[in-house]
Amino acid sequence: MLTGSCLCGAIGYEADAPLERIVHCHCRTCRKTHGAAFSSVTAVPREKFRWVRGHDLLGAFESSPGKFRRFCTRCGSHIMAERTAQPVVMLRLGCLDTPVSERPQVHIWRSDAAPWYDPKAQFPEKAEGFT
């Protein structure tokens, strides 16, 4: 079972599905939506996904014909995306509350990627903070 919520906790969901495939999407729309170099997502079957609280606080933006990005109107967290005619919904991994130990399997839309980010580059790591 996967569980997730927005930053303020007002919206929550569950998905009776395993975390099978993690994808980093580098398309311009995902970059703009998340204000980051890419968006980390996983697909779950639509029939296994359900909102458990805060459905009335959901906002939606149709970023391309038939694709809706759903977010919390209170805190702004982008929670999931869906193409209404597809059998899956795309969960934003940053909103998962379930611990994730799996690793990403693929980067997509690298042809559209931010020129300032190279997924192959290694950088120093710090436990916390910006210094």
DSSP file (Angstrom, degrees, kcal/mol; ACC not computed):
  #  RESIDUE AA STRUCTURE BP1 BP2  ACC     N-H-->O    O-->H-N    N-H-->O    O-->H-N    TCO  KAPPA ALPHA  PHI   PSI    X-CA   Y-CA   Z-CA
    1    1 A M              0   0    0      0, 0.0     2,-0.4     0, 0.0    15,-0.2   0.000 360.0 360.0 360.0 129.8    0.0    0.0    0.0
    2    2 A L  E     -A   15   0A   0     13,-2.9    13,-2.3    15,-0.1     2,-0.3  -0.865 360.0-172.9-102.1 138.4    1.3    3.4   -1.0
    3    3 A T  E     +A   14   0A   0     -2,-0.4    94,-3.0    11,-0.2    95,-1.6  -0.959   7.7 168.8-128.2 151.0    0.2    6.5    1.0
    4    4 A G  E     -AB  13  96A   0      9,-1.8     9,-2.3    -2,-0.3     2,-0.3  -0.980   9.0-178.2-155.1 165.3    0.8   10.1    0.2
    5    5 A S  E     -A   12   0A   0     90,-2.4     7,-0.2    -2,-0.3     2,-0.1  -0.974  30.6 -97.9-158.2 167.0   -0.1   13.6    1.2
    6    6 A C    >   -     0   0    0      5,-1.6     3,-0.6    -2,-0.3    65,-0.0  -0.287  48.8 -93.7 -81.9 175.0    0.5   17.3    0.4
    7    7 A L  T 3  S+     0   0    0      1,-0.2    -1,-0.1     2,-0.1    69,-0.0   0.884 126.1  43.4 -59.2 -42.7    2.9   19.5    2.4
    8    8 A C  T 3  S-     0   0    0      1,-0.0    -1,-0.2    69,-0.0     0, 0.0   0.591 107.2-125.8 -83.3  -9.4    0.2   20.9    4.7
    9    9 A G  S <  S+     0   0    0     -3,-0.6    -2,-0.1     2,-0.2    -1,-0.0   0.452  77.3 118.0  83.1   1.1   -1.4   17.4    5.2
   10   10 A A  S    S+     0   0    0      1,-0.1     2,-0.4    44,-0.1    47,-0.1   0.826  70.8  51.0 -70.7 -31.3   -4.9   18.5    4.2
   11   11 A I        +     0   0    0     43,-0.1    -5,-1.6    46,-0.1     2,-0.3  -0.901  68.4 171.8-111.1 135.6   -5.0   16.1    1.2
   12   12 A G  E     -AC   5  53A   0     41,-2.1    40,-2.5    -2,-0.4    41,-1.4  -0.972   7.0-175.5-139.8 155.9   -4.2   12.4    1.4
   13   13 A Y  E     -AC   4  51A   0     -9,-2.3    -9,-1.8    -2,-0.3     2,-0.3  -0.942  10.5-153.9-143.3 165.9   -4.4    9.4   -0.8
   14   14 A E  E     -AC   3  50A   0     36,-2.5    36,-2.5    -2,-0.3     2,-0.4  -0.974   3.7-166.3-136.0 151.2   -3.8    5.6   -0.8
   15   15 A A  E     -AC   2  49A   0    -13,-2.3   -13,-2.9    -2,-0.3     2,-2.2  -0.952  17.6-147.0-139.8 119.7   -3.0    3.3   -3.7
   16   16 A D  S    S+     0   0    0     32,-2.3    33,-0.1    -2,-0.4   -13,-0.0  -0.475  70.4  96.8 -81.1  68.2   -3.3   -0.5   -3.3
   17   17 A A  S    S-     0   0    0     -2,-2.2     2,-0.1    31,-0.1    -2,-0.1  -0.990  74.5-110.3-153.6 150.6   -0.3   -1.0   -5.5
   18   18 A P        -     0   0    0      0, 0.0     2,-1.0     0, 0.0   -16,-0.1  -0.468  36.6-106.6 -79.7 159.2    3.4   -1.7   -5.2
   19   19 A L        +     0   0    0      1,-0.2     3,-0.1    -2,-0.1    25,-0.1  -0.786  53.6 161.7 -82.7 106.6    5.9    0.9   -6.2
   20   20 A E        +     0   0    0     -2,-1.0     2,-0.4    23,-0.4    -1,-0.2   0.851  53.6  17.0-101.5 -40.6    7.2   -0.7   -9.4
   21   21 A R        -     0   0    0     22,-0.2     2,-0.5    81,-0.1    22,-0.4  -0.979  56.8-157.7-144.5 124.5    9.0    1.8  -11.6
   22   22 A I        -     0   0    0     81,-0.4    83,-2.8    -2,-0.4    84,-1.1  -0.889  16.1-173.1-103.6 130.6   10.4    5.2  -10.8
   23   23 A V  E     -De  41 106B   0     18,-2.6    18,-2.8    -2,-0.5     2,-0.7  -0.966  18.8-148.5-124.5 136.8   10.9    7.6  -13.6
   24   24 A H  E     -De  40 107B   0     82,-2.4    84,-2.9    -2,-0.4     2,-0.5  -0.935  19.4-157.8-101.5 115.1   12.6   11.0  -13.7
   25   25 A C  E     -De  39 108B   0     14,-3.1    14,-2.2    -2,-0.7    84,-0.2  -0.841  15.3-177.9 -98.6 125.3   10.8   13.2  -16.3
   26   26 A H        +     0   0    0     82,-2.6    83,-0.2    -2,-0.5    -1,-0.1   0.222  34.2 135.1-104.0  11.4   12.9   16.1  -17.6
   27   27 A C     >  -     0   0    0     81,-0.1     4,-2.4     1,-0.1     5,-0.2  -0.217  67.5-113.9 -63.3 155.5   10.2   17.6  -20.0
   28   28 A R  H  > S+     0   0    0      1,-0.2     4,-2.6     2,-0.2     5,-0.2   0.861 115.0  54.7 -57.7 -39.0    9.8   21.4  -19.9
   29   29 A T  H  > S+     0   0    0      2,-0.2     4,-2.6     1,-0.2    -1,-0.2   0.920 109.6  45.8 -65.4 -43.7    6.2   21.1  -18.4
   30   30 A C  H  > S+     0   0    0      2,-0.2     4,-2.3     1,-0.2     6,-0.3   0.909 112.8  51.5 -64.8 -40.6    7.4   18.9  -15.5
   31   31 A R  H  X>S+     0   0    0     -4,-2.4     4,-1.5     1,-0.2     5,-1.2   0.935 114.0  43.2 -61.1 -45.4   10.3   21.3  -14.9
   32   32 A K  H  <5S+     0   0    0     -4,-2.6    -2,-0.2     2,-0.2    -1,-0.2   0.904 113.3  52.2 -66.2 -42.1    8.0   24.3  -14.8
   33   33 A T  H  <5S+     0   0    0     -4,-2.6    -1,-0.2     1,-0.2    -2,-0.2   0.896 122.4  29.0 -61.2 -42.1    5.4   22.6  -12.7
   34   34 A H  H  <5S-     0   0    0     -4,-2.3    -1,-0.2     2,-0.2    -2,-0.2   0.499  97.7-128.3-101.9  -5.6    7.9   21.5  -10.0
   35   35 A G  T  <5S+     0   0    0     -4,-1.5     2,-0.3     1,-0.2    -3,-0.2   0.880  75.6 100.9  60.9  37.7   10.4   24.3  -10.3
   36   36 A A  S   <S-     0   0    0     -5,-1.2    -1,-0.2    -6,-0.3    -2,-0.2  -0.874  90.3 -96.5-146.0 172.4   13.1   21.6  -10.5
   37   37 A A  S    S-     0   0    0     -2,-0.3    77,-0.5     1,-0.1     2,-0.3   0.772 102.0 -10.7 -67.5 -26.5   15.4   19.9  -13.1
   38   38 A F        -     0   0    0     -8,-0.1     2,-0.4    -7,-0.1   -12,-0.2  -0.972  63.9-117.5-161.7 169.8   12.9   16.9  -13.3
   39   39 A S  E     -D   25   0B   0    -14,-2.2   -14,-3.1    -2,-0.3     2,-0.5  -0.979  22.2-141.7-118.7 131.1    9.9   15.3  -11.7
   40   40 A S  E     +D   24   0B   0     -2,-0.4    53,-2.3   -16,-0.2    54,-0.4  -0.828  34.5 165.2 -94.7 125.1   10.1   11.9  -10.1
   41   41 A V  E     -DF  23  92B   0    -18,-2.8   -18,-2.6    -2,-0.5     2,-0.3  -0.890  26.4-163.4-137.3 162.4    7.0    9.8  -10.7
   42   42 A T  E     - F   0  91B   0     49,-1.5    49,-2.9    -2,-0.3     2,-0.4  -0.983  22.2-127.8-142.6 149.6    5.5    6.3  -10.6
   43   43 A A  E     - F   0  90B   0    -22,-0.4   -23,-0.4    -2,-0.3   -22,-0.2  -0.786  24.4-179.9 -98.7 139.5    2.4    5.0  -12.3
   44   44 A V  E     - F   0  89B   0     45,-2.3    45,-2.5    -2,-0.4     5,-0.1  -0.975  40.6 -89.9-131.8 150.5   -0.3    3.1  -10.4
   45   45 A P  E >   - F   0  88B   0      0, 0.0     3,-1.7     0, 0.0     4,-0.5  -0.359  32.3-131.2 -60.4 134.2   -3.5    1.6  -11.7
   46   46 A R  G >  S+     0   0    0     41,-3.1     3,-1.4     1,-0.3    42,-0.1   0.871 106.4  56.1 -52.9 -42.3   -6.4    4.1  -11.6
   47   47 A E  G 3  S+     0   0    0     40,-0.4    -1,-0.3     1,-0.3    41,-0.1   0.645 105.2  53.2 -71.2 -12.1   -8.7    1.6   -9.9
   48   48 A K  G <  S+     0   0    0     -3,-1.7   -32,-2.3   -33,-0.1     2,-0.3   0.478  95.7  86.1 -96.0  -5.0   -6.2    1.1   -7.1
   49   49 A F  E <   +C   15   0A   0     -3,-1.4     2,-0.3    -4,-0.5   -34,-0.2  -0.775  51.0 164.8-101.4 139.4   -5.9    4.8   -6.3
   50   50 A R  E     -C   14   0A   0    -36,-2.5   -36,-2.5    -2,-0.3     2,-0.4  -0.988  36.0-122.3-152.3 145.7   -8.3    6.7   -4.0
   51   51 A W  E     -C   13   0A   0     -2,-0.3   -38,-0.3   -38,-0.2     3,-0.1  -0.700  22.1-175.8 -80.2 135.5   -8.4   10.1   -2.2
   52   52 A V  E     +     0   0A   0    -40,-2.5     2,-0.3     1,-0.4   -39,-0.2   0.600  65.6   0.8-109.2 -17.3   -8.8    9.6    1.6
   53   53 A R  E    S+C   12   0A   0    -41,-1.4   -41,-2.1     1,-0.0    -1,-0.4  -0.969 113.6  28.8-163.5 154.5   -9.1   13.2    2.6
   54   54 A G    >   +     0   0    0     -2,-0.3     3,-2.6   -43,-0.2     4,-0.4   0.606  57.0 144.5  75.5  14.3   -9.1   16.8    1.3
   55   55 A H  G >  S+     0   0    0      1,-0.3     3,-1.4     2,-0.2    -1,-0.1   0.839  71.4  60.7 -53.8 -32.8  -10.6   16.0   -2.2
   56   56 A D  G 3  S+     0   0    0      1,-0.3    -1,-0.3     3,-0.0   -45,-0.1   0.635  99.4  57.1 -70.5 -13.4  -12.5   19.3   -2.0
   57   57 A L  G <  S+     0   0    0     -3,-2.6    16,-2.5   -47,-0.1    -1,-0.3   0.421  81.2 117.0 -95.5   0.4   -9.1   21.1   -1.7
   58   58 A L  E <   -G   72   0B   0     -3,-1.4     2,-0.3    -4,-0.4    14,-0.2  -0.485  44.3-167.9 -72.6 134.5   -7.8   19.7   -5.0
   59   59 A G  E     -G   71   0B   0     12,-3.4    12,-2.0    -2,-0.2     2,-0.3  -0.769   6.3-155.4-108.7 164.3   -7.0   22.1   -7.8
   60   60 A A  E     -G   70   0B   0     -2,-0.3     2,-0.4    10,-0.2    10,-0.2  -0.998  11.7-167.4-143.4 145.7   -6.3   21.0  -11.4
   61   61 A F  E     -G   69   0B   0      8,-1.8     8,-2.7    -2,-0.3     2,-1.2  -0.993  19.8-140.9-132.3 125.7   -4.4   22.4  -14.3
   62   62 A E  E     +G   68   0B   0     -2,-0.4     6,-0.2     6,-0.2    -2,-0.0  -0.729  24.9 177.0 -86.4  96.7   -4.8   20.9  -17.8
   63   63 A S  E     +     0   0B   0     -2,-1.2    -1,-0.2     4,-1.1     5,-0.1   0.727  69.9   3.9 -79.0 -23.1   -1.2   21.2  -19.0
   64   64 A S  E >  S-G   67   0B   0      3,-0.9     3,-2.8    -3,-0.1    -1,-0.2  -0.952 110.4 -60.3-151.1 161.6   -1.8   19.5  -22.3
   65   65 A P  T 3  S-     0   0    0      0, 0.0     3,-0.1     0, 0.0    -2,-0.1  -0.200 124.0  -2.2 -52.9 118.9   -5.0   18.3  -23.9
   66   66 A G  T 3  S+     0   0    0      1,-0.2    18,-1.3    17,-0.1     2,-0.6   0.378 105.5 112.2  83.8  -3.8   -6.5   15.6  -21.5
   67   67 A K  E <   -GH  64  83B   0     -3,-2.8    -4,-1.1    16,-0.2    -3,-0.9  -0.912  46.1-169.9-107.6 120.2   -3.6   15.7  -19.0
   68   68 A F  E     -GH  62  82B   0     14,-3.2    14,-2.4    -2,-0.6     2,-0.6  -0.920  11.9-156.0-112.7 129.1   -4.5   17.1  -15.6
   69   69 A R  E     -GH  61  81B   0     -8,-2.7    -8,-1.8    -2,-0.5     2,-0.4  -0.915  17.4-152.4-101.8 122.2   -2.0   18.0  -12.9
   70   70 A R  E     +GH  60  80B   0     10,-3.1     9,-2.1    -2,-0.6    10,-1.4  -0.821  21.6 166.1-105.0 134.2   -3.7   17.9   -9.5
   71   71 A F  E     -GH  59  78B   0    -12,-2.0   -12,-3.4    -2,-0.4     2,-0.5  -0.920  41.7 -93.8-142.8 162.2   -2.4   20.0   -6.6
   72   72 A C  E  >  -G   58   0B   0      5,-2.2     4,-1.7    -2,-0.3   -14,-0.2  -0.685  24.1-153.9 -80.0 126.4   -3.4   21.2   -3.1
   73   73 A T  T  4 S+     0   0    0    -16,-2.5    -1,-0.1    -2,-0.5   -15,-0.1   0.607  92.6  52.3 -76.6 -10.3   -5.0   24.7   -3.3
   74   74 A R  T  4 S+     0   0    0    -17,-0.2    -1,-0.2     3,-0.1   -16,-0.0   0.912 128.9   9.8 -88.7 -51.8   -3.8   25.4    0.2
   75   75 A C  T  4 S-     0   0    0      2,-0.1    -2,-0.2     0, 0.0    -1,-0.0   0.588  93.7-122.5-109.2 -13.0   -0.1   24.6    0.1
   76   76 A G     <  +     0   0    0     -4,-1.7    -3,-0.1     1,-0.3     2,-0.1   0.419  50.8 158.1  89.9  -2.2    0.5   24.2   -3.6
   77   77 A S        -     0   0    0     -6,-0.1    -5,-2.2     1,-0.1     2,-0.7  -0.343  40.6-134.7 -59.3 130.5    2.0   20.6   -3.5
   78   78 A H  E     +H   71   0B   0     -7,-0.2    -7,-0.3     1,-0.2    17,-0.1  -0.815  32.0 173.1 -86.5 116.2    1.7   18.9   -6.9
   79   79 A I  E     -     0   0B   0     -9,-2.1    13,-2.3    -2,-0.7     2,-0.3   0.865  50.1 -18.2 -99.3 -44.4    0.4   15.5   -5.9
   80   80 A M  E     -HI  70  91B   0    -10,-1.4   -10,-3.1    11,-0.2     2,-0.3  -0.975  48.2-143.4-158.7 167.2   -0.5   13.5   -9.0
   81   81 A A  E     -HI  69  90B   0      9,-2.2     9,-3.2    -2,-0.3     2,-0.3  -0.969  18.6-178.0-136.4 154.1   -1.2   13.8  -12.7
   82   82 A E  E     -HI  68  89B   0    -14,-2.4   -14,-3.2    -2,-0.3     2,-0.6  -0.996  29.9-144.0-152.8 146.0   -3.6   11.9  -14.9
   83   83 A R  E >   -H   67   0B   0      5,-0.5     3,-2.7    -2,-0.3   -16,-0.2  -0.971  30.7-139.8-102.1 116.9   -4.7   11.5  -18.4
   84   84 A T  T 3  S+     0   0    0    -18,-1.3    -1,-0.1    -2,-0.6   -17,-0.1   0.721  98.6  51.0 -57.9 -24.4   -8.4   10.8  -17.9
   85   85 A A  T 3  S+     0   0    0    -19,-0.2    -1,-0.3    -3,-0.0   -19,-0.0   0.490  93.9  93.2 -90.0  -3.0   -8.5    8.2  -20.7
   86   86 A Q  S <  S-     0   0    0     -3,-2.7   -40,-0.0     2,-0.2    -3,-0.0  -0.593  75.4-132.4 -92.7 152.6   -5.5    6.2  -19.3
   87   87 A P  S    S+     0   0    0      0, 0.0   -41,-3.1     0, 0.0   -40,-0.4   0.474  86.4  58.1 -81.2  -1.1   -5.7    3.2  -17.0
   88   88 A V  E     -F   45   0B   0    -43,-0.3    -5,-0.5    -5,-0.2     2,-0.3  -0.870  65.5-147.7-125.8 159.5   -3.0    4.7  -14.7
   89   89 A V  E     -FI  44  82B   0    -45,-2.5   -45,-2.3    -2,-0.3     2,-0.7  -0.915  22.8-125.0-118.9 153.9   -2.4    7.8  -12.6
   90   90 A M  E     -FI  43  81B   0     -9,-3.2    -9,-2.2    -2,-0.3     2,-0.3  -0.879  20.8-155.1-105.0 114.8    1.1    9.3  -12.0
   91   91 A L  E     -FI  42  80B   0    -49,-2.9   -49,-1.5    -2,-0.7     2,-0.7  -0.691  16.8-127.9 -87.3 139.2    2.0    9.8   -8.4
   92   92 A R  E >   -F   41   0B   0    -13,-2.3     3,-2.2    -2,-0.3     4,-0.3  -0.787  15.3-147.6 -85.4 116.3    4.6   12.5   -7.6
   93   93 A L  G >  S+     0   0    0    -53,-2.3     3,-1.5    -2,-0.7    -1,-0.1   0.769  92.2  68.5 -61.2 -27.2    7.2   10.7   -5.4
   94   94 A G  G 3  S+     0   0    0    -54,-0.4    -1,-0.3     1,-0.3   -15,-0.1   0.700 100.5  50.2 -64.1 -17.7    8.0   13.8   -3.4
   95   95 A C  G <  S+     0   0    0     -3,-2.2   -90,-2.4   -16,-0.2    -1,-0.3   0.401  83.5 115.2-100.4   0.7    4.5   13.5   -1.9
   96   96 A L  B <   -B    4   0A   0     -3,-1.5   -92,-0.3    -4,-0.3     4,-0.1  -0.510  42.6-172.3 -70.3 137.1    4.7    9.9   -0.9
   97   97 A D        +     0   0    0    -94,-3.0   -93,-0.2    -2,-0.2    -1,-0.2   0.631  63.3  94.1 -96.5 -22.4    4.6    9.2    2.8
   98   98 A T  S    S-     0   0    0    -95,-1.6    -2,-0.1     1,-0.1   -96,-0.1  -0.531  91.2-106.5 -67.8 130.8    5.5    5.5    2.3
   99   99 A P        -     0   0    0      0, 0.0     2,-0.5     0, 0.0    -1,-0.1  -0.338  33.4-148.4 -60.0 140.3    9.2    5.0    2.6
  100  100 A V        +     0   0    0      1,-0.1    -4,-0.0    -4,-0.1    -7,-0.0  -0.954  31.1 161.3-116.4 123.1   10.9    4.4   -0.8
  101  101 A S        +     0   0    0     -2,-0.5    -1,-0.1     2,-0.1     0, 0.0   0.545  49.7  99.9-111.5 -14.7   14.0    2.1   -1.1
  102  102 A E        -     0   0    0      1,-0.1   -81,-0.1   -83,-0.0   -82,-0.0  -0.239  67.0-131.7 -67.3 161.4   13.7    1.5   -4.8
  103  103 A R        -     0   0    0      1,-0.1   -81,-0.4   -81,-0.0    -1,-0.1  -0.837  30.0 -88.5-114.0 152.9   15.9    3.4   -7.2
  104  104 A P        -     0   0    0      0, 0.0   -81,-0.2     0, 0.0     3,-0.1  -0.249  30.0-162.2 -57.9 146.5   14.9    5.2  -10.5
  105  105 A Q        +     0   0    0    -83,-2.8     2,-0.3     1,-0.3   -82,-0.2   0.688  64.2  10.1-101.4 -24.9   14.9    3.1  -13.6
  106  106 A V  E     -e   23   0B   0    -84,-1.1   -82,-2.4     2,-0.0     2,-0.5  -0.998  52.1-139.1-158.6 147.7   14.9    5.7  -16.3
  107  107 A H  E     -e   24   0B   0     -2,-0.3     2,-0.3   -84,-0.2     3,-0.3  -0.939  31.7-165.3-101.6 130.0   15.3    9.4  -17.2
  108  108 A I  E     +e   25   0B   0    -84,-2.9   -82,-2.6    -2,-0.5   -81,-0.1  -0.832  60.8  24.1-117.8 160.2   12.8   10.5  -19.9
  109  109 A W    >   +     0   0    0     -2,-0.3     3,-1.7   -84,-0.2    -1,-0.2   0.829  64.3 152.7  58.0  37.4   12.5   13.6  -22.1
  110  110 A R  G >   +     0   0    0      1,-0.3     3,-1.3    -3,-0.3    -1,-0.1   0.761  66.4  69.0 -64.3 -23.0   16.3   14.2  -21.8
  111  111 A S  G 3  S+     0   0    0      1,-0.3    -1,-0.3     0, 0.0    -2,-0.1   0.701 106.1  39.7 -65.5 -17.8   16.0   15.9  -25.2
  112  112 A D  G <  S+     0   0    0     -3,-1.7    -1,-0.3     2,-0.0    -2,-0.2   0.210  93.9 134.6-111.9  10.8   14.0   18.6  -23.3
  113  113 A A    <   -     0   0    0     -3,-1.3   -75,-0.1     1,-0.1   -86,-0.1  -0.103  66.3 -92.7 -72.0 158.9   16.2   18.7  -20.2
  114  114 A A    >   -     0   0    0    -77,-0.5     3,-1.5     1,-0.1    -1,-0.1  -0.516  30.9-138.9 -64.6 129.6   17.5   21.7  -18.3
  115  115 A P  T 3  S+     0   0    0      0, 0.0    -1,-0.1     0, 0.0    -2,-0.1   0.688  98.5  61.9 -68.3 -15.9   21.0   22.4  -19.7
  116  116 A W  T 3  S+     0   0    0      1,-0.0     2,-0.5   -79,-0.0   -79,-0.1   0.407  94.5  71.1 -91.0   1.7   22.3   23.1  -16.1
  117  117 A Y    <   -     0   0    0     -3,-1.5    -1,-0.0   -80,-0.1     3,-0.0  -0.978  52.7-179.4-124.7 127.9   21.6   19.5  -14.9
  118  118 A D    >   -     0   0    0     -2,-0.5     3,-1.7     1,-0.1    -2,-0.0  -0.969  17.3-155.2-122.1 112.9   23.5   16.4  -15.8
  119  119 A P  T 3  S+     0   0    0      0, 0.0    -1,-0.1     0, 0.0    -2,-0.0   0.667  94.7  57.3 -64.0 -14.0   22.2   13.2  -14.2
  120  120 A K  T 3  S+     0   0    0      2,-0.1     2,-0.1    -3,-0.0    -3,-0.0   0.632  84.0 103.8 -88.5 -14.3   25.7   11.6  -14.6
  121  121 A A    <   -     0   0    0     -3,-1.7     2,-0.4     1,-0.0    -3,-0.0  -0.420  62.9-142.8 -72.1 141.4   27.5   14.3  -12.7
  122  122 A Q        -     0   0    0     -2,-0.1    -2,-0.1     0, 0.0    -1,-0.0  -0.875  21.3-178.5-104.4 136.8   28.7   13.5   -9.2
  123  123 A F        -     0   0    0     -2,-0.4     2,-0.0     1,-0.0     0, 0.0  -0.912  34.6 -91.8-130.6 157.4   28.5   16.2   -6.5
  124  124 A P        -     0   0    0      0, 0.0     2,-0.4     0, 0.0    -1,-0.0  -0.355  43.1-138.6 -62.4 150.6   29.5   16.5   -2.8
  125  125 A E        -     0   0    0     -2,-0.0     2,-0.4     0, 0.0     3,-0.1  -0.914  15.3-167.0-116.6 143.5   26.7   15.6   -0.4
  126  126 A K        -     0   0    0     -2,-0.4     3,-0.1     1,-0.1     0, 0.0  -0.981  23.6-135.3-126.9 140.6   25.7   17.4    2.8
  127  127 A A  S    S-     0   0    0     -2,-0.4     2,-0.3     1,-0.2    -1,-0.1   0.870  83.5  -6.4 -62.2 -38.1   23.3   16.0    5.4
  128  128 A E  S    S+     0   0    0      1,-0.1    -1,-0.2    -3,-0.1     0, 0.0  -0.981  97.0  22.0-152.0 159.7   21.5   19.3    5.8
  129  129 A G        -     0   0    0     -2,-0.3     2,-0.6     1,-0.1    -3,-0.1   0.334  66.1 -90.1  76.5 164.5   21.5   23.0    4.9
  130  130 A F              0   0    0      1,-0.1    -1,-0.1     0, 0.0     0, 0.0  -0.965 360.0 360.0-118.1 110.4   22.8   25.3    2.2
  131  131 A T              0   0    0     -2,-0.6    -1,-0.1     0, 0.0    -2,-0.1   0.356 360.0 360.0-132.9 360.0   26.2   26.7    3.0
